[in-house]
Amino acid sequence: MDIETYCFVAAAGFVAAFVDASAGGGGMISLPALLLAGIPPLHALGTNKMAAVMGAFTSFVTFVRSGKMDIPLMKKLFPLSFAGSGIGVLAVQQVPSEFLRPLIVVLLIVVVLYSIFKKGWDKESQPQHFSGRILALSMLAALVMGFYDGFFGPGTGSILLFIFLMLGFDFIGATANTKALNFGSNLAAAIFFGVSGMIDYQLGIFMGVSMIAGAYCGARFALTKGVAYVRPMFIVVTTLLIGRQLWDLF
């Protein structure tokens, strides 16, 4: 590949990681960029996950240091997100992912509508004391969304964010928890794609370095600007993601 292609992939990686760290949906930028660079679809998915895990780790550490993440809850959910993603990677190599598109479009539309009409996102969240039933549902959601992220991916962050908002977290707290599960699912996917030989390591590392910078800037943006800036970005990004899915569907 020529230098222009590497510069294009690096720029796309920075923007994708910035958007993903602050509002979710970065995969709809980074994955098409790799496809445009001429990477075969499964290898593009694997290379994207390898680069994304570098950015996701940066976001994860930044939000842990901020104190906004529910660490006790994440200790329970992180392994499930990791395991689900690994199973999803194995499944996507056997089963076409196209049948998930209509379901994900519907879910994303619900997420956007809820995001527009939900009030009180600027309130500070309190420590969550979950009942056994709510904790069980949270663990199931982490496993299912981890599987989806390894299997297909688009919209994972948006739906996880929606789930944490429904559990009573404020927007920044929900974003922090989402980044923990995103890191888990991306890490598992990168490992399983790597074992399967479906990663372009040279391009993945190049893109990943730019994603580290983008993820740090995006996470700091979310923490300093707060819900007044991040909520509109989240709604716009998720709406664009819906449009992309509808375009691919029809």
N, C-alpha and C positions, 0 to 999 in steps of 0.2 A: 504494500500500500504506500501511496505517496504521502508527503508531509501534510498536504491539504486535508486528506482524509483523517489523519491523526488529530489535527487541530480541530476539525469538525466534531470528531468523537469526544475530544476533551471538553470542548465548549458545551456540547449537549450534556455531558456527564455533570459538569458544574451546575448548569441550570436545573437538570433533573434532580440532583441531590438537594439543592437549595429549596426547590418546591416541595420535595418529598419530606424534608425535615420540618418544614413549617406548616404544610397543609396536606401532605399525602399526594399520591398520584404521579410520582416521578417516573415510574416505569413507562408511562405513555410517551415520555420524551426520550429516554435512554434506549429502550428496546427498538423503536422505529429507526433511531440513528444508527444502530448496529446493523439493522437490516439494509438500510440505505448504503452502508459501507460494504455490502456484498457478503455478509456472513450468512451461512445457511440457517434456517429458522431455529432448529434445536440448538445449534452451536451459539446462535445469537442469544437465545434464552439462557444458556449456561454462562456465557461470557458476561451477560448483563447481571446475573446473580453474583458472579465473582466480584465484579466492580461494585455492585450495590452493597455487598456485605461490608466493604471498606467504608462507604459512606454511612451505612446504618450503624456501624460500630461507633463512628464519630458522634452521630446524633445521640446514640444510647448513652455514651459517657457524659456528654454535655448535659443531658437531661438528668442523669443520676446526680451529677454535681450540683444541679440547681435545687435539688430537694423536692421537685414536683412529682417524682415517680413514686408509686406505691410499691416499695421494694418487697414487703411480705407477700403481697398478691402476685407480683411478678415471679417470685421464687416458685410459686405453684403453677403459673401459666406458661412460663418460658419453656420448660421441657416439653410441654404438650405442643406448643407451636413448632418447636424443633422437630419432634417426631412426626407430626402431621405433614410438615413440608417434605421430609425425606420420603414418606409414603407417596406424596403427590408427585414427586420427581419420577419415582419408579412407575407410577401409573401413567404419566403423560407420554412415556415412551411406548406405551401399549395402546392407549385409547385416545382418539381425537378429542381435543378440548372444545370444539365448536358448539357442542350441545349446551355448554354452560353460559354462552353469551346472552340468550334471552333472559335467563334468571338473573344474571348480574346486572343487566340494564334495568330491570324492574327494581332491584334492590338499591341501585344507585339513585334512581329517581326518588324513591322513598327517603333516602339519606338527604338529598338536596332539599326536598320539601320540609323535612324535619328541621334541617339546618336553618332554613329561612324563617320558620314560624316559632322555633324554640326560643324562649326568653330566659334571661338570667344566666347566660354563659359567662358573664364577667364576674360572677360570685366566686369567692374562694371555696374550693372543695374542702370538706372535712374528712378526717380519716374514716374509711369505709368499714362498717361492721356488717359483713354479709351473713345472711342466713345460709344454712346448708344447701337449700334449694338454689339460691342465687349463685353461690360459689360453684355448685355443680354445673349450672348453665354457663357460667363464665369459663369453666374448664373445657366444656364441650365446644364453646365458641372458639377458644384458642386452638383446639385440635382441628376443628373443621376449617377455620380460616388459614391455619398453617398448611393444611392439605391443599386448599385452594391456591395459596401463594406458590407452592411448589408445582402444582399442576397447570396453572394458567396465569394468575397474578393480577391483572388490572383491577383496580378498585379495592384491593385488600386493605390498604391503609384507611381509606374512606369508611369502609364498613366497620373495621375495628374501632375507629374513632367514634362512630355512631353508637356502637355497643357500649363503650365506656361512658359516653354521655348519658345513655339510658340508665346506666348503673349509678349515676349521680355525681360523676366527676365534673369539674369545670373544664373549659376547653383546653387550657394549657395542661392540666393534669391528665386529661384524656389523651392528648397528643403525646405526652411523655410515656404513658403506658403503651400506647400504640407503637412507639419507636422500639421499646424493649421486645415486643413480640415480632415486629418486623425484622429486627436483628436476628432473632432466633430462627425464623423461617428462612431468611436469606442465607444464614450460615449453613443450615442443613442443605438447602438447595445447591449452594456452591460446592459443598463436599460431595454430594451425590452426583452432580453433573461432572465434577472433576474425575471421580472414579470411573464414570462412563465415557471419559475421553471427549467430552463435548464443551470444552472451554478453549478459547484462543487466549492463552495466558499473556502474551505480549500486549495485545490490544486491551485485555481485561485490566492488567496492571496500569497501563497508561490511562485508561478511563477512570479506574478506581482512585488514582491519585487526585484527579480533578474533582472526583466525587467527595473525597475527604474535605477539600476546601469548601465545596458547595454545601455539604452537610453541616459543617461548623457554622458557616455564615447563616444558613437557614434556621438552625436551632437557636442561635443567638438572636436572630430577628424575631422568632416566635416568643422568646422569653422577655425581650426588651419592649417589643411593640404590643404584645398581648392580644387579646381577643378582638379588639377594635380593628386591627389590621389583618390578623390571621384568619378570622372567620370569613370575610369577603373573599380572600384568596382561596380558602378551602371550597367555598361555594362555586367560584369560577372554575377552579381546576376540576372539580367533580362534574360540573356541567359539561366541560370540554371532554372529559372522559366518557360521559354518556354519549355525546355526539360521535366520538371516535368509534365506540362500540356499535352504535346504530349504523354508521357508515360501513363498517366491516360486515355487519349483519345483512344489510340490504344491498 
